[in-house]
Amino acid sequence: MATETTLTSTDAWSPDVTGYAAGDIIPDALVLQCSTVLGKIEGDEPLLRVAYIDDAAADFVAEGAVIPEADPSLSEVTVATGKVAQLVRLSREQYVNGQAAGKLSDSVRRAVTTRANQAFLSQAAPTAPAVTPPAGITNVTGITSGGAVAGSLDKLVDIVAGIETAGGTPSQVLLSPTAWASLCKFKTGTSSAQSLIGAGVEPAQRQLLGVPVVVTSALTGSNGLVIDRAAVVSAVGDVMIATSEEVFFASDSVAVRCTFRFGATVVKPARVAKFTVTAPS
């Protein structure tokens, strides 16, 4: 007796699932910009185990003297992942009409990126023993609270110095649109109309203290972050897109599904700092 398989059946009986590298489809995703991607996970249960070392101190020794043994701390963090998904149902007529398929693809991409960015930064920590969806990096225990930046960049200078003192190198300053607007209103002096970080008549270069600035609506209020991306590790899967005409067969409709699995955590909390920006009066 013949066995029907996906190799012998038509495409309608084995709908394609297309996978795309996340960097090609959603390059603006913060998890790609602001973390070090170290692996790929499929499923809520598996964890990415990331090994790291807390260095032991080195010192001078006299010629011929016995070198004391060091004892670096061999540690690990685990990265759980969660899946962001969207399912869209369209009538067959709508799906094949004009540029609907392409516009829908753009919409799905934006929706997945928006939710992924929000989760990367501020997803609430799951209640134990649950590990997914993983906590956003602003909710990781131990990251530095830098306080309020008000009137000048002095507090931000201190925040950057603190990260560097902890052995990090700031790679991005993340700001909410409101926080960036407030910083752009800082003036060079009490009686000056000149912006501290821009000329005022042209858009200010998005850089602070030599560190690139990323303005994102995933941060709300007047919040900001300074990140050393080497201190943030992540697992990132492909963006998976599938289309099926069978699931809604009775209504002659097309289903379009998009999924993106990722997770991140902070290895060195002292190298990530959060702060707020006080708007000038």
C-alpha positions as CSV (number, residue, x, y, z in Angstrom):
1,M,0.0,0.0,0.0
2,A,1.4,3.4,-1.0
3,T,2.2,5.9,1.8
4,E,1.3,9.5,1.2
5,T,4.1,11.8,2.4
6,T,5.0,15.5,2.1
7,L,7.3,14.4,-0.7
8,T,4.5,12.9,-2.9
9,S,1.7,15.3,-2.0
10,T,1.0,18.7,-3.4
11,D,2.0,21.9,-1.6
12,A,-1.6,22.4,-0.4
13,W,-1.1,19.3,1.8
14,S,2.2,20.4,3.2
15,P,2.2,24.2,3.6
16,D,5.6,25.8,3.5
17,V,7.1,27.4,6.6
18,T,9.7,30.0,5.6
19,G,12.4,30.9,8.0
20,Y,14.4,34.2,7.7
21,A,17.4,35.3,9.7
22,A,16.2,37.8,12.2
23,G,18.8,40.3,11.2
24,D,17.4,40.4,7.7
25,I,13.8,40.7,8.6
26,I,13.7,42.7,11.8
27,P,17.2,44.4,11.9
28,D,15.7,47.1,14.2
29,A,15.0,44.6,17.0
30,L,16.8,45.9,20.1
31,V,17.8,42.3,21.1
32,L,20.0,42.3,17.9
33,Q,21.4,45.8,18.5
34,C,21.9,45.8,22.2
35,S,23.0,42.3,23.2
36,T,25.5,39.6,22.3
37,V,23.7,36.8,20.5
38,L,25.2,33.5,21.7
39,G,22.8,30.8,20.6
40,K,19.5,29.6,19.2
41,I,16.8,27.9,21.2
42,E,13.6,26.1,20.1
43,G,11.0,25.6,22.8
44,D,10.0,27.1,26.2
45,E,11.8,24.4,28.2
46,P,15.4,24.4,26.9
47,L,17.8,27.0,28.3
48,L,20.9,28.6,26.9
49,R,23.7,28.2,29.4
50,V,26.3,31.0,29.2
51,A,29.7,30.4,30.9
52,Y,31.6,33.4,32.2
53,I,34.5,34.1,34.5
54,D,34.9,36.6,37.4
55,D,38.6,37.3,37.1
56,A,41.0,36.7,40.0
57,A,43.5,39.4,40.7
58,A,47.1,39.2,39.3
59,D,50.1,40.8,41.0
60,F,53.9,41.2,40.8
61,V,56.1,38.4,42.1
62,A,59.8,38.5,42.8
63,E,62.2,36.7,40.5
64,G,62.4,33.0,41.4
65,A,59.5,33.3,43.9
66,V,56.6,30.9,43.9
67,I,53.6,32.3,42.0
68,P,50.5,32.1,44.2
69,E,47.6,30.2,42.8
70,A,44.7,32.2,41.6
71,D,41.1,31.1,42.0
72,P,38.9,32.8,39.4
73,S,35.2,32.2,39.8
74,L,33.7,30.0,37.0
75,S,30.1,31.0,36.7
76,E,27.1,30.8,34.4
77,V,23.8,32.4,33.6
78,T,20.9,30.8,31.9
79,V,18.8,32.4,29.1
80,A,15.2,31.3,28.7
81,T,13.3,32.3,25.6
82,G,9.8,33.2,24.7
83,K,7.9,33.3,21.4
84,V,6.3,36.4,20.0
85,A,3.6,35.5,17.5
86,Q,0.9,36.9,15.3
87,L,-1.8,35.2,13.3
88,V,-3.7,37.1,10.7
89,R,-6.8,35.8,8.9
90,L,-7.8,37.2,5.5
91,S,-10.4,36.2,3.0
92,R,-8.7,34.6,-0.1
93,E,-10.0,37.5,-2.2
94,Q,-8.4,40.1,0.0
95,Y,-5.1,38.2,0.2
96,V,-4.7,38.0,-3.5
97,N,-6.0,41.5,-4.1
98,G,-3.4,44.1,-5.2
99,Q,-0.5,44.4,-2.8
100,A,-2.2,43.0,0.2
101,A,0.3,40.2,0.8
102,G,3.3,42.6,0.8
103,K,1.6,45.2,3.0
104,L,0.5,42.4,5.4
105,S,4.1,41.2,5.6
106,D,5.3,44.7,6.5
107,S,2.6,45.0,9.2
108,V,3.5,41.6,10.7
109,R,7.2,42.6,10.8
110,R,6.4,45.9,12.5
111,A,4.1,44.2,15.1
112,V,6.7,41.5,15.9
113,T,9.5,44.1,16.2
114,T,7.4,46.4,18.5
115,R,6.4,43.6,20.9
116,A,9.9,42.1,20.9
117,N,11.5,45.5,21.8
118,Q,9.0,46.0,24.6
119,A,9.7,42.5,26.0
120,F,13.5,42.9,25.7
121,L,13.5,46.0,27.8
122,S,10.6,45.8,30.2
123,Q,8.9,42.4,30.2
124,A,7.9,41.5,33.8
125,A,9.8,38.6,35.4
126,P,7.8,35.4,35.3
127,T,6.6,33.9,38.6
128,A,8.7,31.0,39.7
129,P,9.0,28.2,38.7
130,A,8.1,29.6,35.3
131,V,11.1,30.9,33.3
132,T,9.3,32.3,30.3
133,P,8.7,34.8,28.9
134,P,12.0,36.0,30.3
135,A,12.3,39.3,32.2
136,G,13.3,42.4,30.3
137,I,16.7,43.7,31.1
138,T,15.3,46.7,33.1
139,N,13.8,44.1,35.5
140,V,17.0,42.1,36.0
141,T,18.2,42.2,39.6
142,G,21.3,44.2,40.3
143,I,21.5,46.6,37.4
144,T,22.5,50.1,38.4
145,S,20.0,52.8,39.2
146,G,21.6,56.0,38.0
147,G,19.0,58.4,39.2
148,A,17.8,61.5,37.4
149,V,19.7,63.5,34.7
150,A,18.6,67.1,35.2
151,G,19.9,70.3,33.8
152,S,23.2,69.0,32.6
153,L,24.9,65.8,31.5
154,D,26.9,65.5,34.8
155,K,24.8,62.6,36.1
156,L,25.1,60.8,32.8
157,V,28.9,61.3,32.9
158,D,28.8,59.6,36.3
159,I,26.7,56.7,35.0
160,V,29.2,56.1,32.1
161,A,32.1,56.3,34.5
162,G,30.4,53.7,36.8
163,I,30.1,51.3,33.9
164,E,33.7,51.8,32.9
165,T,34.8,51.4,36.5
166,A,33.0,48.0,36.5
167,G,35.1,47.0,33.5
168,G,32.5,47.7,30.8
169,T,32.4,49.8,27.7
170,P,29.1,51.5,27.0
171,S,27.9,50.7,23.6
172,Q,24.4,52.4,23.5
173,V,22.4,54.9,25.3
174,L,18.7,54.0,24.9
175,L,16.2,56.8,25.4
176,S,12.4,57.1,25.2
177,P,11.3,59.8,22.8
178,T,10.3,62.0,25.7
179,A,13.7,61.6,27.4
180,W,15.5,62.5,24.2
181,A,13.3,65.5,23.7
182,S,14.1,66.7,27.2
183,L,17.8,66.3,26.7
184,C,17.6,68.3,23.5
185,K,16.1,71.1,25.5
186,F,19.1,71.4,27.8
187,K,20.8,74.7,27.2
188,T,24.5,75.6,27.3
189,G,23.7,78.3,30.0
190,T,20.9,79.8,32.0
191,S,20.5,82.7,29.6
192,S,21.4,80.8,26.4
193,A,19.0,79.5,23.7
194,Q,21.6,77.1,22.4
195,S,21.0,73.4,22.9
196,L,23.6,71.6,24.9
197,I,23.6,68.7,22.5
198,G,22.5,70.3,19.2
199,A,22.4,73.6,17.4
200,G,18.6,73.9,17.8
201,V,17.9,74.5,14.1
202,E,19.0,71.1,12.8
203,P,18.4,67.7,14.3
204,A,21.0,66.9,17.0
205,Q,23.3,64.1,16.2
206,R,22.1,61.1,18.2
207,Q,25.2,60.6,20.3
208,L,26.0,61.4,23.9
209,L,29.5,61.4,25.4
210,G,30.7,59.6,22.3
211,V,28.2,56.8,22.7
212,P,25.5,56.2,20.0
213,V,21.9,57.0,21.1
214,V,19.0,54.8,20.2
215,V,15.6,56.5,20.6
216,T,12.9,53.9,21.0
217,S,9.2,53.9,21.9
218,A,9.7,50.7,23.8
219,L,10.9,52.9,26.6
220,T,8.1,54.9,28.1
221,G,8.0,58.1,30.2
222,S,11.3,59.8,30.6
223,N,13.4,56.7,31.0
224,G,16.8,55.8,29.6
225,L,19.4,53.1,29.7
226,V,23.2,52.9,29.2
227,I,24.2,49.5,28.0
228,D,27.4,47.5,27.5
229,R,26.1,45.0,24.9
230,A,28.8,42.6,25.9
231,A,27.2,42.4,29.4
232,V,23.8,41.4,27.8
233,V,23.6,37.9,26.3
234,S,20.8,36.5,24.3
235,A,19.4,33.6,22.3
236,V,17.7,34.5,19.0
237,G,15.9,32.3,16.6
238,D,14.7,32.9,13.0
239,V,11.6,34.8,12.1
240,M,9.3,32.0,10.9
241,I,6.5,32.9,8.4
242,A,3.9,30.4,7.3
243,T,0.8,30.6,5.1
244,S,-2.1,28.1,5.0
245,E,-5.3,28.0,3.1
246,E,-6.5,24.9,4.9
247,V,-7.0,26.0,8.5
248,F,-9.9,28.3,7.6
249,F,-11.0,26.1,4.7
250,A,-14.7,26.4,5.4
251,S,-14.7,30.2,5.0
252,D,-12.3,30.3,2.0
253,S,-9.8,32.3,4.1
254,V,-6.0,32.5,4.3
255,A,-4.0,32.3,7.5
256,V,-0.7,34.1,7.8
257,R,1.4,33.3,10.9
258,C,4.6,34.8,12.1
259,T,6.7,33.7,15.1
260,F,10.0,35.0,16.6
261,R,11.7,33.3,19.6
262,F,14.2,35.1,21.7
263,G,15.4,35.8,25.2
264,A,18.1,37.8,26.9
265,T,19.6,38.4,30.4
266,V,22.4,40.4,31.9
267,V,25.6,38.8,32.8
268,K,27.3,41.8,34.5
269,P,24.5,43.9,36.0
270,A,26.9,46.7,37.0
271,R,27.5,47.3,33.3
272,V,23.9,48.3,32.6
273,A,22.4,51.4,34.2
274,K,18.9,52.9,34.1
275,F,18.1,56.5,34.6
276,T,15.4,59.2,34.1
277,V,15.6,62.6,32.4
278,T,14.0,65.6,34.1
279,A,12.5,68.0,31.6
280,P,13.8,71.6,32.0
281,S,11.3,74.0,33.4
